[in-house]
Structure formats: C-alpha cells, structure tokens
Amino acid sequence: MDKVAGTSADGRLIYTTHAGRNEPDYDADNPILRNGQPIDEYDNLTDAFTREATAFIDRCGTERPFFLYLAYNAVHSPMQAEARYLEAHADIPDVQRRIFAALLCQLDDGVGEVLETVKKQGLERRTLIAFLSDNGGPTKELTSRNTPFRGEKGELFEGGIRVPFFMQFPGVIEAGTVYDPAIISLDLFPTALALAGLPINPKLDGVPLLPYLAGEITTPPHDELFWRVGTRGALRHGDWKLVREPGQKVAGPWQLYNLATDPGESTDLAATRPEILADLVKRWENTNTGMIDPLF
C-alpha cells in the first residue's frame, strides 16, 4: 500500500503504512512489503505467509508472549493453484472448482503447519487460536458456494456475512464444542484484551468470548447485531433477521426472516409478522442514529 504522510510531535514529516488509507486501486501493482519496503517474493503467497508465520512463532518461543494476525490471501482471486494441489484434485471435473479446491487444500496445509509450530514450541495450552473468514464467497467470480445460505460477498443475506469461525484453546474450550448463539469478529479484540489482562472499554461492540465458550456465562453474548453498508442494512435479534437491499436509486423495502426455521432466508415474513418487523426496524434505526453517514 502507499505510504501515508503525517507529522511527529516535533513537527517532522513521518511515513507509515496504515491499512485502509491511500491504498492503490484493486488491480494496481501491489508489492509485498517488509517493514514498509517492497521486497521480491518468489514463493507462492500462501507458502510465504506460512513460512513467515511459523518463523515468527519460533523466534518468540516460550519466553516472549505474542499476538499473530495471519491474513492469508487464499482463497481469494487471482485463482492460481500449484500443480501438486491440482493433481491431488484431478477427480473434480469442473476446472474452476478444481482450482478452488486446490487453493483451499494448500491453505489448510498452511494452517496445519502453524498449529504444528505452536505445538512444537509447547504452547498449545497457552495459546488461543481463532480461524475465520471475513465474508462469504463471491459465487459468480470464484465459483465459491455459500450453500445453504442465500446471497454472497457484499450482501447482507446470510451468505454474505455468516462465515466459519473456529477457536482452539485446550484446557479452556472443550474439544468438539459447538456454540450456537451468534458471535461476531468484533469479539476477538476484547477477547485478546481479556487474555492479556488489559482493561476493556465498555463502548466496544465486541465482548470477551471465553466465559461464554467455557460455559461460565449462559446468556447469549449479543442481544442484537447490526450491519449497514451504503443503503444496505440488517439487524439480527435472537432468531429474527431484518435485511434491506438496495433498490434502483434508494434503499429497498425491509424484509424479515426467522433464521431458526429458514436459515436460507427464502420466506419473507414482513407482511405476516408486522409487529416483529416494526420492532426490528425501530431497533435498527435507534442504532443507526448513532452512526456517521455511510462513507461508501
């Protein structure tokens, strides 16, 4: 990404590389940076990220507490797979699906190497590991599938926002636990703060998850979850889901779904349950009034 200019306390011009600011166009030449400087990277990007992550864990060892944020590019475009993984999935007739599966398998191997490195360092019972995606797949672009959910990346139907979310912490989270109440990626920050023994600002949208996952707190972590992207909007309250898609020039009408009985959001209940629709719209608008205007 581009360097971002700023000033230090004594007025000197400084540069940094803050994510999300002054980034080049999506299709521009985006170099790999190390300490803010472009480098030549010849390994496959998934392998390179795995290499750097495992080396970092090894350097930290058992004496230096660490936080590792590992954001793999796979299975994002460009859809380019290594020959050895394509050969392992030669039984998939659709070449695009074969490439997707190969990318996913390589990602899985990379995650496995990271887990093995944590285990090798004797840190399994001292390390919380979370694995999740940032959004549902863009089905038309990448041949990904969000089945059984409706919608895709960029939309606020479940196919766009409900993603796999795994956590591992032996001795704290029992293996094989399935936690049904809705959580959100915003919960990871306060969870990390709690583990580090740091204070948590009550204004944060997320909550520390471990007391819920360990069964110490039996109520759901969130009474509501709120989304807004441009004229799109959504709110989840219990099993009920409110969602609005863009119209031609303005926002479309609110739709209402019961995710307990209809996770695929196939039957709009807005007309038959007007009292629930009105309640959720009011809840969405109450939260929305505290937000700035949409930036995009």
N, C-alpha and C positions, 0 to 999 in steps of 0.2 A: 504494500500500500504506500501512498505518498507520505513523505514526512510532513508533519504538522508543525507550523511555527508557533512559538509562544515566547513569553518573557519570564525570566527568573526574578527573584526578589530584588536583585540589584540592577534590574533593567536590561540584562544581557539577553540577546536573542538565543533561544534554545529550540531544539527539534526533538520530536518524539514520533512514535508510530501508533497512535491510538486507533484501535479498530473502530470502524464505523464513521470515521471522519476523513474527508478528502480521498476516499477510495477511488481507484481508477474504474473505468467502465467494466462491466461484467466480462466482455470479450477482449479486454486490453491485455497487454503483456504484463502478467503479474509475477514478478520474480519471487523466489524463496529467499527470505531474509534471515540472517543470523545477527543478533544484536543490532538490528536496524540496517545492516548492509547486505546487498544482494550477493548470493553465492551460486555457484554452479552445482546442481544436484543431479546425479546421474542414476541414482536408484529409483525404482518405482516408488511413487509417493507414499503408498500405503506402507511399503517396507521401510522407507526412510523415516516416517513418523514412528513406526515401531522401534527402529534402531535407536532413535534419539530418546524415546520414552524409556526404554529399558536401560540405556546408558545413564540417564538421569537418576533412575531409581538405584542403580548400582553405586553411583557417586554419593548419593545420600546415605545409603547403607542403613544401619540400625541406630546411628547416633544423631542423625540430622532429620528432624521431622520435616515433611514436605507436603506440598499441595501440587498435584499434577493435573492440568487440564489438557486432555488429549483429544483434539478435534480432527478425526480422520476426514479426508475429502470423500472417500468411498462411502456409499455407492452413488455418488453424485456424478454428473457429467464432467468431463467427456468420458463416454463409455469405452474405455480401453482396458482390455484384460490381458494378463500374462498367458503365454501359450500353455504353461504347465497346468494352469487352472482351467483353461478352456478344454484341454484334453480330458481332464477329470470329469467334465460335464458334457462329454460328447453325445450322451444319450438324450439331451434336450434338443428337439428338432428345430425350434424357433431360435434362430441365431441371436436375436436381441435378448431373449430370455436367457440363453446360454451365457452371453457376456455378463448379464446382470448377476447370474448365479456365481460366475467365476469371480467377479468383483467382491461379492458378499462372502464367498469362501475365503478369499485372501484376507479380507477384513477380520473374519472370525479367527484365522490363524494368528493375525497380529495381536488381537485381544488376548488370545491364549498365551502368547509369548510374554505379554505384560503381566498376566496373572502368575505365570511360572516364575518370573523375576521377583515378584513380591514374595512368593512362597520360598524361593531360593534364599532370599535375604532374611527369612524368618519373621516376616512382617504381616502374615495373614491375619492374625488375631489382633493386630494393632492398626489395621488399615481398612477404612471404609471405601468400597469401590462402587461406583454408580455407572451404569451404562444406559444411555437413552439416545433417541433421535431428536432432531429439532422440529421436525414436521412430517406429515405424511408424504408419500411419494407423489411426484408429478407424473401421473399414469400415462399421459399421452407422450411425454418427452422421453421417459426412461423405461417404459414397459413395466414399471413397478405396479404393485397391486395393493390396495388398501382394504380388500375384502375382509370382513363382511360390511365394512363401513362405506357410507356414501361420501363422495367428494374426494378432493386431492389437495396437494400443497397450494397455499394461497386462499383456500376456502375455509370457512369456519364450521362446516359439517364435520362429523367425527373423523372422516377420512383425511381431513387436513390437519387436525390438531391432536388426535389420540394416537399415541405412539408407544412402542415398547419401553419399559422403564424397569431396570433390574438393579438391585442393590445386594452387596455381599459384605457381611461383617460377622465372621464366625465368633460365637460366644455372645453376640448381641442380637443378631437376627437369625432365627432358626431356619436352617436349610429347608427349601421347599415351601416356605410360607407364601401364600397368595393373599395380597392385601387388596380388598375390593373398593373401599372408598376412594374418591377421586383425589389425586395429588397433582402437583404441577412442578415444572422445572425450577420455578422461583423458590421452591422449598429447599433446594440444595444449598444456597448461600447461608441461610440461618442454621441449617444442619451442620455445616462446616464450622460456623462460628461457635456453636454449642460444643462441638468436639474439641475445639481449641481453647475452650474456657473463656471466650470473649463475650462481652455484653451484646445483646441483640436489640436493635432499635424496634420498638413496638409498632412503628409505622411501616415496617417491611410487609410486603404482601405475602411472603412465604412464612412457613413455620418449621421448627426443628422436627424432623420426621422420626428420629429413633424412638422416642417414647411411644409413638403410635405403632410403629412396626414391632416393637418389643412387647406390645400389649399393656403397657403401663397406663396409656390413655385410651379409652374405648370409644369416645365420641369421634366423629369424622374430623379430619384436620381443617376442612373448609366448609363453611355454610354455603358460600357462593364462589363461583369462578366467573370472571368477566373477561370478555375479549372485544376489541374494536380495531378494525383495520380499514381505514377510509370510511366508506359508507356501510361496510360490513359490520355486523355486531352479533354477539352471542352472550348468553349467560346460562350457567348451569346452577340449579338449586335442587339438591337431592337428586332424584331420578329425572327431574324435568329439565328440558333443554329449550331455550329460546334462541332462535337464529334468524338473521336477516341478511339477505344477499343484495347486491346492487341491482337497481333497475336500469332503465335506459339513461336517465340523467340524474335521478335521485335514488335514495335507498328504496328497496322493495319492501313488501309487507312483512311483518313479523310472522314467523312460523313457530309451531310448538310441537315438541316430541317428548314421548316418555321413553327414556333410554333403557329402562328396565325391561320393557316389553317389546321395544322397537329400536335396538341399537343401530340399525341401518337407516334410521330416520326416513322411513318410507311413507308413513301416515301422518299427515299434518293435522293436529288436533286443535288448531287455533279456533275453528268455528264451533267445535263441540265442547270445549272447555274454556269459555271466555273468562271465567273468574281466575283461573290459573294464568292465562295469558296476560290479563291486566296486572296481576301481582308481579309477574316476572318482568314485564315491561317497566313497571314502576321501579323495581329494584335496579334494572339496567340503567335507567335514566338517573337515578339517585347517584350511582357510582360515576356515570358519565359526566355529571355536572362538576366533579372534582378533577376532571382531566383537561389538559390543554387541547387545542384544536388539532385534528389529525395533521401530521406532517407530510403524509403521502397517501 
